[in-house]
């Protein structure tokens, strides 16, 4: 009987990444060094590399002075989803130009030099494809690449890593139209494989270990040479978004829309509304 299993491990030894560095070469060097003491760690066909977006951003020169953080958040923001005032300032949950919903547009000041902030890669799927192409060309292997970042989820405590870029790997398993173990039809189930890989890899990478790359082995069925949708395809469309705004923002928009309708129509504003405006 076949028992499904896979393994995950981190790749230590990558140096501090700077703008212009060759990530493909750095990863190959680290893997080669690891394989000296652990031959099983040498990459094989079907392996999936899960890469923290931070080293991709560093290599692509996405650093900027931390003093410009608020300005950069504004530039990266498509819309403000929700914001909350707290003793330390204002926390904004925004939609980035990548389509991601996250705090502060993904602008980060952790694991970077003092006085420096970092934004996400310009096109994470393109970055993943470049890594995938480079590694496959130099190693002669069929590999998949996932680029990850950390974010929170509605109604859930804490944060987890999710896929923001992908290449050479299937990102979802659409089970709609199939049946479950009891023969019942599946109508809405789409497993987000890329996010599950991101979360699994984060358990061996972590935020303070200095290990930005992990290998997942045993899921070669997810690695493909065929063109596949990247992680951008995981972003839910506006028409399907049932929770497009935070509660306070939705209330304010509804209130403003109601006032505009009263002003623009043949209606007379209720006396109470007039008093509130005065």
QUIKA-V231518 format. One record per backbone hydrogen bond with DSSP energy under -0.5 kcal/mol. NH is the residue of the N-H (numbers start at 1). CO is the residue of the C=O. If there is no record, write none. Layout:
BEGIN
nh: {NH/NH}
co: {CO/CO}
END
This chain:
BEGIN
nh: {4/7/9/11/12/20/21/23/26/27/28/29/30/31/32/33/34/35/36/36/37/37/38/41/42/46/47/48/49/50/50/51/51/52/53/55/56/57/58/59/60/61/62/64/66/68/69/72/73/74/75/76/77/77/78/79/81/81/82/84/86/89/91/92/93/94/94/95/96/96/97/99/102/102/104/105/106/107/108/112/116/117/118/119/127/128/129/130/131/132/133/134/135/136/137/138/139/140/143/144/145/146/147/148/149/151/153/156/160/162/164/165/167/170/173/174/175/175/177/178/180/183/186/187/190/191/193/194/196/197/198/199/200/201/202/203/203/204/205/206/211/212/214/215/216/217/217/222/223/224/233/234/235/240/241/241/242/246/250/251/252/253/254/255/256/257/258/259/260/261/262/263/264/265/274/275/276/277/278}
co: {2/217/215/213/10/59/18/21/22/23/24/25/26/27/28/29/30/31/32/33/33/34/34/38/39/142/44/216/144/48/214/49/146/212/148/52/52/53/54/55/56/58/57/117/115/65/66/68/69/70/71/72/73/74/95/95/79/93/93/91/89/86/84/90/82/92/102/79/94/100/76/96/94/100/92/102/103/104/118/109/113/64/108/62/123/124/125/126/127/128/129/130/131/132/133/134/135/136/141/47/167/49/165/51/162/160/158/153/151/149/147/147/145/222/191/172/173/189/186/175/184/180/178/185/188/173/191/171/192/193/194/195/196/197/198/199/200/201/201/202/205/210/50/9/48/7/215/219/220/168/230/231/232/237/237/238/240/81/246/247/248/249/250/251/252/253/254/255/256/257/258/259/260/261/270/271/272/273/274}
END
